[in-house]
Amino acid sequence: MSFSSLSLDKPLIDAIKAKGYTQATPIQLKAIPAILANKDVMAGAQTGTGKTAAFALPILQKLIGDIPEKRPVRALVLTPTRELAQQVYKSFVGYAENTEINVAVAYGGVSINPQIAALNKGADVLVATPGRLLDHLINGSLELTDLACLVFDEADRMLDMGFKDEIDRILYRVPINRQTLLFSATFDDAIFKLSKTLLTDPELIEVSERNTAAVKVEQVVYTVDLDRKRELTSHLIGSKNWQQVLIFTRTKQGADALAKEMCKDGLKTQSIHGDKSQGAREKALAEFKEGTTRVLVATDVAARGIDIQSLHVVINYELPYVAEDYIHRIGRTGRAGKEGIAISLMAPSEEWLLTAVEEVLDTRLMQQWLPGYEPDLTKTEAVMKKISKGKAKQNARKKALGERVAKPEGRSKQRHRR
């Protein structure tokens, strides 16, 4: 169905066409009418299916015919990361280019003064991270008394990153009578609990089975020893001639170390994570997008802030501890209906992480190995014995102290298939 059937004004339709969009996605078809009808919405859809346009377009439509002289913030979009704030901001600016609507963005890691200047000029829409938003509210550079619409984009990630207290403090400063929209790629019990405090009689919109990965992303799991992951990663990129690859690690130190080693392999690689300055992160991301950098190694801080429609390959160098993050990681590929491939590298001793991911996906992922990179199962057994001894010592100490000893968890059977 075309966007023209969704009661959007011509300036928005023209902006959409300029971006090459012709048909609305399922999430847009369901969310836009509900938002235009002033309903609270709780919407879930796979990443890369047009969630941002699903709330940005109806918000702009509601603002387009009523622009007050003083230009207070009337729509606020909260995002968990700086990268996602930038991405959403750029989308709003693009959709509003044929209108008089002003859009501003506020996030930490950079000077607050340019943001204050932008707000003083008047901003109809503000995209912000929770911490920097509170900075503006506390120092008086922003008031939200005229706010009509509040959006939580990737609310589950906000909870994962510990923003619940900031969210509560923000809610004290916004009008009770407002429209609230909650968008995310994954739903869990914590999100449904949060929705009860945020939303009033919401319309629940789900356009795919809950917590599923993008359907056009091929998922592959390679079993390999821990100390050969980097070797296999460089081999895959080189042998398949991949020119743009996003790799995820669990830690900042791990991202830096992997990037350094891959540069030694002749692959121009940079890392991006929370300890990098905002300028360094933006520069690394820009060089990755333009192709100057072939490989970008990131922690989960970037999992929901990188939007490259042509990105074809994502590699989970390490599976995440939070299984839902797997969906957001691999959602960086297969965007806007394109196909992609998501490769996960797993040592046999890490199979419990894969099990958690499979439980979230409600599907089994095929494990395989490449010739020449078969895992050394004797090495794995030695590692597992060491882990078991460590647990036994820990339980012995607990028993000596009179603490409750947890029952050992059963190990899952190995499922290696070629």
C-alpha positions as CSV (number, residue, x, y, z in Angstrom):
1,M,0.0,0.0,0.0
2,S,1.3,3.5,-0.9
3,F,2.0,6.2,1.7
4,S,-0.6,8.5,0.0
5,S,-3.3,6.3,1.4
6,L,-2.2,7.1,5.0
7,S,-3.5,10.6,5.3
8,L,-0.1,12.3,5.0
9,D,0.3,15.8,3.6
10,K,2.0,16.4,0.2
11,P,5.3,17.8,1.8
12,L,5.8,14.5,3.6
13,I,4.8,12.4,0.6
14,D,7.3,14.3,-1.5
15,A,10.1,13.8,1.0
16,I,9.3,10.1,1.2
17,K,9.4,9.8,-2.6
18,A,12.8,11.6,-2.7
19,K,14.2,8.9,-0.5
20,G,13.0,6.3,-2.9
21,Y,10.3,4.8,-0.7
22,T,7.2,3.8,-2.6
23,Q,5.3,1.3,-0.5
24,A,4.7,1.5,3.3
25,T,6.0,-1.4,5.4
26,P,3.7,-3.5,7.6
27,I,4.7,-1.7,10.8
28,Q,4.1,1.7,9.1
29,L,0.7,0.6,7.8
30,K,-0.5,-0.3,11.3
31,A,1.2,2.3,13.4
32,I,0.7,5.5,11.4
33,P,-3.2,5.4,11.5
34,A,-3.1,4.6,15.2
35,I,-0.8,7.5,16.0
36,L,-2.8,9.9,13.9
37,A,-5.8,8.8,15.9
38,N,-4.0,10.0,19.1
39,K,-3.8,6.5,20.5
40,D,-0.9,5.3,22.8
41,V,1.0,2.6,20.9
42,M,3.2,-0.3,21.9
43,A,4.8,-1.5,18.7
44,G,7.2,-4.3,18.0
45,A,8.9,-5.0,14.6
46,Q,12.1,-6.5,13.4
47,T,14.9,-4.0,13.1
48,G,15.3,-2.6,9.6
49,T,11.6,-2.7,8.8
50,G,11.0,1.1,9.0
51,K,10.2,1.6,12.7
52,T,11.5,5.2,12.7
53,A,9.3,6.3,9.8
54,A,6.4,4.6,11.5
55,F,6.4,7.1,14.4
56,A,8.2,10.0,12.7
57,L,5.8,10.5,9.8
58,P,2.6,10.7,11.9
59,I,4.3,13.0,14.5
60,L,5.3,15.4,11.7
61,Q,1.8,15.2,10.2
62,K,0.3,16.3,13.5
63,L,2.7,19.2,13.9
64,I,2.8,20.4,10.3
65,G,-0.4,22.5,10.4
66,D,0.1,24.0,13.9
67,I,3.5,25.7,14.4
68,P,3.3,28.2,17.4
69,E,5.4,31.3,17.4
70,K,7.6,30.4,20.4
71,R,8.4,26.8,19.1
72,P,8.4,24.8,22.3
73,V,9.3,21.1,22.2
74,R,6.1,19.3,21.4
75,A,7.5,15.9,20.5
76,L,10.3,14.1,22.3
77,V,12.0,10.9,21.2
78,L,14.2,9.2,23.7
79,T,16.9,6.8,22.5
80,P,19.4,4.7,24.5
81,T,22.6,5.6,22.6
82,R,24.2,8.6,20.9
83,E,24.4,6.7,17.6
84,L,20.7,5.9,17.5
85,A,19.9,9.5,18.5
86,Q,21.9,10.8,15.5
87,Q,20.2,8.2,13.2
88,V,16.7,9.1,14.3
89,Y,17.5,12.9,14.1
90,K,18.7,12.6,10.5
91,S,15.5,10.7,9.6
92,F,13.3,13.4,11.1
93,V,15.2,16.1,9.3
94,G,14.9,14.3,6.0
95,Y,11.2,13.7,6.4
96,A,10.6,17.4,7.5
97,E,12.7,19.0,4.8
98,N,9.7,20.4,2.9
99,T,8.1,21.8,6.0
100,E,8.9,24.5,8.6
101,I,9.2,22.1,11.4
102,N,12.5,22.4,13.4
103,V,14.2,19.3,14.7
104,A,17.0,19.3,17.4
105,V,19.2,16.5,18.9
106,A,20.8,16.3,22.3
107,Y,23.3,13.6,23.5
108,G,26.3,13.4,25.8
109,G,30.0,13.2,24.9
110,V,30.0,16.6,23.2
111,S,29.6,20.2,24.2
112,I,26.2,21.1,25.5
113,N,26.4,24.8,24.3
114,P,25.5,24.2,20.6
115,Q,22.5,22.1,21.8
116,I,21.3,25.0,24.0
117,A,21.6,27.4,21.1
118,A,19.5,25.1,18.9
119,L,16.8,24.8,21.6
120,N,16.8,28.6,22.1
121,K,16.0,29.0,18.4
122,G,13.0,26.8,18.9
123,A,12.6,23.0,18.3
124,D,9.3,21.4,17.5
125,V,10.9,17.9,17.8
126,L,13.7,16.9,20.1
127,V,15.6,13.6,19.8
128,A,17.7,12.9,22.9
129,T,19.4,10.4,25.2
130,P,18.1,10.3,28.8
131,G,21.3,11.6,30.5
132,R,21.8,14.7,28.3
133,L,18.0,15.4,28.4
134,L,18.2,15.6,32.2
135,D,21.2,17.9,31.9
136,H,19.1,20.3,29.9
137,L,16.1,20.0,32.2
138,I,18.2,20.6,35.3
139,N,20.1,23.6,34.0
140,G,16.9,25.2,32.6
141,S,17.8,25.2,28.9
142,L,14.7,23.1,28.2
143,E,11.1,22.8,29.4
144,L,8.6,20.1,28.5
145,T,5.4,21.7,29.6
146,D,4.0,21.8,26.1
147,L,5.0,18.3,25.2
148,A,2.2,16.4,23.3
149,C,4.0,13.2,22.3
150,L,6.7,11.2,24.0
151,V,8.4,8.3,22.2
152,F,10.6,5.6,23.7
153,D,12.7,4.1,20.9
154,E,14.3,0.8,21.8
155,A,13.0,1.0,25.3
156,D,14.2,-2.5,26.2
157,R,17.8,-1.3,25.5
158,M,17.2,1.6,27.8
159,L,16.3,-0.8,30.6
160,D,19.3,-3.0,29.8
161,M,21.6,0.0,30.1
162,G,20.2,1.0,33.4
163,F,18.1,4.1,32.4
164,K,15.1,3.3,34.5
165,D,15.9,6.0,37.1
166,E,16.5,8.6,34.4
167,I,13.2,7.6,32.8
168,D,11.3,8.1,36.1
169,R,12.9,11.5,36.6
170,I,11.9,12.6,33.1
171,L,8.3,11.4,33.5
172,Y,8.0,13.8,36.5
173,R,8.7,16.7,34.2
174,V,6.3,15.9,31.3
175,P,2.6,16.5,31.1
176,I,0.3,13.7,32.3
177,N,-2.0,14.3,29.3
178,R,0.2,13.3,26.5
179,Q,0.4,10.6,23.8
180,T,3.1,8.0,24.5
181,L,4.6,5.6,21.9
182,L,6.9,2.7,22.8
183,F,8.8,1.1,19.9
184,S,11.2,-1.8,20.0
185,A,12.4,-4.8,18.1
186,T,12.1,-7.1,21.2
187,F,9.6,-7.4,24.0
188,D,10.1,-9.0,27.4
189,D,8.4,-9.0,30.8
190,A,10.3,-5.9,31.9
191,I,9.1,-3.9,28.9
192,F,5.5,-5.0,29.5
193,K,5.8,-3.9,33.1
194,L,7.2,-0.5,32.0
195,S,4.4,-0.1,29.5
196,K,1.8,-0.3,32.3
197,T,3.3,2.8,33.9
198,L,3.8,4.7,30.6
199,L,0.9,3.9,28.4
200,T,-2.9,4.5,28.7
201,D,-5.1,1.8,27.0
202,P,-2.4,1.3,24.3
203,E,-2.8,-0.3,21.0
204,L,-0.5,-3.3,20.8
205,I,1.1,-3.7,17.3
206,E,3.2,-6.7,16.3
207,V,3.9,-7.3,12.7
208,S,5.9,-10.5,13.2
209,E,6.4,-13.2,15.7
210,R,7.8,-11.7,18.9
211,N,11.6,-11.5,19.3
212,T,12.4,-12.8,15.8
213,A,15.4,-12.0,13.6
214,A,15.0,-10.4,10.2
215,V,13.7,-13.1,7.8
216,K,16.2,-12.3,5.0
217,V,19.2,-12.7,7.2
218,E,21.0,-16.0,6.8
219,Q,22.3,-17.2,10.2
220,V,25.4,-19.4,10.4
221,V,27.2,-20.7,13.5
222,Y,30.8,-21.8,13.2
223,T,32.3,-23.8,16.1
224,V,35.9,-22.9,16.6
225,D,38.5,-22.8,19.4
226,L,38.7,-19.5,21.3
227,D,42.3,-18.9,20.3
228,R,41.5,-19.4,16.6
229,K,38.5,-17.0,16.3
230,R,40.6,-14.1,15.0
231,E,42.3,-16.3,12.5
232,L,39.0,-17.7,11.2
233,T,37.5,-14.2,11.0
234,S,40.3,-12.8,8.8
235,H,40.1,-16.0,6.7
236,L,36.4,-15.5,6.0
237,I,36.7,-11.9,5.2
238,G,39.7,-12.4,2.9
239,S,38.5,-15.6,1.1
240,K,35.0,-14.3,0.5
241,N,36.3,-10.8,-0.5
242,W,33.9,-9.0,1.9
243,Q,34.5,-5.3,1.7
244,Q,32.3,-4.1,4.5
245,V,32.0,-6.2,7.7
246,L,30.6,-5.3,11.1
247,I,32.0,-7.4,14.0
248,F,30.6,-7.5,17.6
249,T,32.5,-8.2,20.7
250,R,31.4,-8.1,24.3
251,T,34.0,-5.8,25.8
252,K,35.7,-2.5,24.9
253,Q,39.2,-4.0,25.5
254,G,38.3,-7.0,23.3
255,A,37.1,-4.7,20.5
256,D,40.4,-2.7,20.6
257,A,42.5,-5.8,20.7
258,L,40.7,-7.5,17.8
259,A,40.9,-4.4,15.6
260,K,44.7,-4.2,16.3
261,E,45.3,-7.8,15.4
262,M,43.1,-7.6,12.2
263,C,45.1,-4.6,11.0
264,K,48.2,-6.9,11.3
265,D,46.3,-9.3,9.0
266,G,46.2,-6.6,6.4
267,L,42.5,-5.7,6.9
268,K,42.0,-2.0,7.7
269,T,40.0,-2.2,10.9
270,Q,38.7,0.3,13.5
271,S,36.9,-0.1,16.8
272,I,34.0,1.8,18.2
273,H,32.7,1.7,21.8
274,G,31.7,3.8,24.8
275,D,35.2,4.8,25.8
276,K,35.8,6.5,22.5
277,S,35.2,10.2,22.2
278,Q,32.1,11.2,20.2
279,G,34.3,12.7,17.5
280,A,36.3,9.4,17.2
281,R,33.2,7.3,17.0
282,E,31.6,9.5,14.3
283,K,34.9,9.5,12.3
284,A,35.2,5.7,12.5
285,L,31.6,5.2,11.5
286,A,31.8,7.7,8.6
287,E,35.0,6.0,7.3
288,F,33.3,2.6,7.6
289,K,30.2,3.8,5.7
290,E,32.2,5.3,2.9
291,G,34.4,2.2,2.5
292,T,37.7,3.7,3.7
293,T,37.6,1.3,6.6
294,R,36.9,-2.3,5.7
295,V,36.0,-3.8,9.1
296,L,34.4,-2.1,12.1
297,V,34.6,-3.8,15.5
298,A,31.9,-2.6,17.9
299,T,30.4,-3.4,21.3
300,D,26.7,-3.5,21.8
301,V,26.5,0.3,22.3
302,A,26.5,0.5,18.5
303,A,24.1,-2.4,17.9
304,R,21.1,-0.1,17.5
305,G,22.8,3.0,16.1
306,I,24.3,1.8,12.9
307,D,22.0,2.1,9.8
308,I,23.8,1.1,6.6
309,Q,21.3,-0.3,4.2
310,S,24.0,-1.9,2.0
311,L,25.7,-3.7,4.9
312,H,25.7,-7.4,4.0
313,V,27.8,-9.1,6.7
314,V,27.7,-9.1,10.5
315,I,29.9,-11.3,12.6
316,N,29.3,-12.2,16.3
317,Y,32.9,-12.7,17.3
318,E,31.5,-13.3,20.8
319,L,27.9,-14.2,21.4
320,P,26.2,-11.7,23.8
321,Y,25.5,-12.3,27.4
322,V,22.0,-10.8,26.9
323,A,20.5,-13.1,24.4
324,E,18.1,-10.4,23.0
325,D,21.1,-8.4,21.9
326,Y,21.7,-11.0,19.3
327,I,18.6,-9.9,17.4
328,H,19.7,-6.3,17.4
329,R,23.2,-7.1,16.4
330,I,22.3,-9.2,13.3
331,G,19.6,-6.6,12.6
332,R,22.3,-4.3,11.3
333,T,22.2,-6.4,8.1
334,G,19.2,-7.4,6.0
335,R,17.8,-3.8,6.3
336,A,15.1,-2.3,4.1
337,G,14.2,-5.7,2.7
338,K,17.7,-6.6,1.6
339,E,19.4,-9.9,2.2
340,G,22.2,-10.3,4.6
341,I,24.4,-12.9,6.5
342,A,25.0,-13.1,10.2
343,I,27.9,-15.3,11.3
344,S,28.5,-16.3,14.9
345,L,31.8,-17.8,16.2
346,M,31.4,-20.1,19.1
347,A,33.8,-22.1,21.1
348,P,32.4,-25.4,22.4
349,S,32.6,-24.1,25.9
350,E,30.4,-21.2,25.0
351,E,27.4,-23.3,23.8
352,W,25.3,-22.1,26.8
353,L,25.3,-18.7,25.2
354,L,23.9,-20.1,21.9
355,T,21.3,-22.0,23.9
356,A,20.1,-18.8,25.4
357,V,19.9,-17.2,21.9
358,E,18.0,-20.2,20.5
359,E,15.4,-19.9,23.4
360,V,14.8,-16.2,22.5
361,L,14.5,-17.1,18.8
362,D,12.5,-20.2,19.5
363,T,14.5,-22.0,16.9
364,R,17.7,-24.1,16.5
365,L,20.7,-22.7,14.7
366,M,22.8,-25.1,12.8
367,Q,26.4,-25.5,14.1
368,Q,29.1,-26.4,11.7
369,W,32.9,-26.0,11.2
370,L,35.2,-25.2,8.4
371,P,37.9,-27.6,7.2
372,G,41.1,-26.6,8.9
373,Y,39.3,-24.9,11.7
374,E,37.8,-27.9,13.5
375,P,37.7,-27.4,17.3
376,D,40.2,-29.4,19.4
377,L,37.7,-31.3,21.6
378,T,40.5,-32.4,23.9
379,K,41.3,-28.8,24.5
380,T,37.6,-28.1,25.2
381,E,37.4,-31.0,27.7
382,A,40.4,-29.5,29.5
383,V,38.7,-26.1,29.7
384,M,35.5,-27.6,31.0
385,K,37.3,-29.6,33.6
386,K,39.0,-26.4,34.8
387,I,35.6,-24.7,35.0
388,S,34.2,-27.6,36.9
389,K,37.0,-27.6,39.4
390,G,36.6,-23.9,39.9
391,K,32.9,-24.4,40.6
392,A,33.6,-27.2,43.0
393,K,36.0,-25.1,45.0
394,Q,33.5,-22.3,45.1
395,N,30.8,-24.6,46.3
396,A,33.1,-26.0,48.9
397,R,33.8,-22.5,50.2
398,K,30.1,-21.8,50.3
399,K,29.4,-25.0,52.2
400,A,32.1,-24.2,54.7
401,L,30.5,-20.8,55.3
402,G,27.1,-22.4,55.6
403,E,25.8,-20.9,52.3
404,R,23.4,-22.6,50.0
405,V,25.1,-24.5,47.2
406,A,23.4,-24.3,43.9
407,K,22.7,-27.5,42.0
408,P,25.0,-28.0,39.1
409,E,23.5,-27.2,35.7
410,G,23.3,-30.0,33.2
411,R,25.5,-29.5,30.2
412,S,23.8,-29.4,26.9
413,K,24.7,-32.1,24.3
414,Q,27.1,-31.0,21.6
415,R,25.2,-30.6,18.3
416,H,28.0,-30.4,15.8
417,R,26.8,-31.2,12.3
418,R,28.6,-30.7,9.0
